[in-house]
Amino acid sequence: MAAPDLHTFTLPNGLRVVLAPDTTSPVVGVSVHYDVGFRSEPEGRTGFAHLFEHLMFQGSESLEKLAHFRHVQSSGGTFNGSTHPDYTDYFEVLPSAALERALFLEADRMRAPKLTQENLQNQIDVVKEEIRLNVLNRPYGGFPWILLPPVLYKTFPNAHNGYGDFTDLEQASLDDCAAFFDTYYAPGNAVLTVAGDFTVEQARELVERHFGDVPARETPQRPSFAEPPPQGELRGEHQDPHAPLPALAVGYRMPDPINDLDAYLAHLVLASVLTEGDGSRLQQRMVHKEALVTDINAGAGLFGPFEARDPDTFSITAMHSPEVTVDRVLGALDEQLELLASTPPSEQELAKVTARWGSSLHKEHDRLVSRTLGLGGFQLLYGDAGLIYQLPDRIAAVTPQDVSGAAKLLRPDSRAVLQVSPAGGAE
């Protein structure tokens, strides 16, 4: 995948802009990434970053409620937003003739979303219903992204429930909303990305027209969320009234995604060596040969890779029958990790994994929405949007020794183990 012709610049108000023209299809993607996520929300206000994402769709000082929806959909476009550990993103994908409309809508709510008590209460109720649907009333709801961090981490930013506690959500006030917006939704704390069918001159003029007069505000200093890794094995248990089988999540700390990217990528490849496909190490040993688990997966990042700064989490999750003990599953896992740590995978085994990663990344960034969001996310987190086009080669350069080194870091004496038990059942 050849890197497109990327153009980056910064407006006087601090807004960073990425332009990625591509005239092969008459569509455009527009995204805005704000440098605020779950880990930045104040203590006692769990879920606030996600709640505020909802509020950004409730109108602005110049547009009534639901106008954003209507303007995008009437143009034949789609839109959404999502909250991540270290950023919140918003996007539209529309026919290229509607580019100015998308830029106007994003600039309009960057200036002043409509923060009213009615909107706030309505969206608190919406978020609570979302939590009921996705977490409280679903088997394995919040597993592992809500349940594992408080076992692995100790500090509030890293350990708390980013979806939110009902009590915290209900106590959110308009003053909280105004302070959150003033602090984190300044143009200098954001990245605007435009990808697709346009000319650079046209897009730059439209960006300057719509975003240039958004008032500059002080940009918050980004805190460090660093905390030491576990100095022993940490264990936790969660009773799930809807789970049909016990489940297990094992969490480890990963290398710094930003400042030690190649070591991070080695863990990404390790995850695939362990669980991707029927021929992978843990699938063969624990599913097919010994039937210790019914399902097993490994991954970098609780939301996927490249979505967080340090610290980030390597997780292995499995479901197993009540007759199989947690320690038996952990024993098999440790044996496989020790084998990889002492004997690197073959070049052939590794080539299959890295080829799949390369193919997956090419396919993902062929989709305009994924490309737009990827460019914005990498510009925000890494300061280099074009890094997404280097990833296939960087992953292909991971060696068997790199994977072996990553396996050595996944030690029993520095991990978190979360057991999910069907309520009423015992291990």
Buried (B, 14 or more C-beta within 10 A) or exposed (E): BEEBEBBBEEBEBBBBBBBBBBEEEEBBBBBBBBBBBBBBBBEBBBBBBBBBBBBBBBBBEEBEBEBBEEBBEEBEBEBBBBBBBBBBBBBBBBBBEBBBBBBBBBBBBBBBBBBBEEBBEBBBEEBBEBBEEEBBEBBBBBBBBBBBBBBBBEEBBBBBBBBBBBEBBEEBEEEBBEEBBEBBBBBBBBBBBBBBBBEEEBBBEBBBEBBEEBEEBEBBEEEEBEBEBBEEBBEBEBEBEEBEBBBBBBBBBBBBBBEEBEBBBBBBBBBBBBBBEEEBBBBBBBBEEEEBBBBBBBBBBBBEBBBBBBBBBBBBBBBBEEEBEBEBBBEBBBEBBBBBBEEBBEEEBBEBBBEBBBEEBEEBBEEBBBBBBBBBBBBBBBEEBBBBBEBBEBBBEBBBEBBBBBBEBBBBEBBBBBBBBBEEEEE
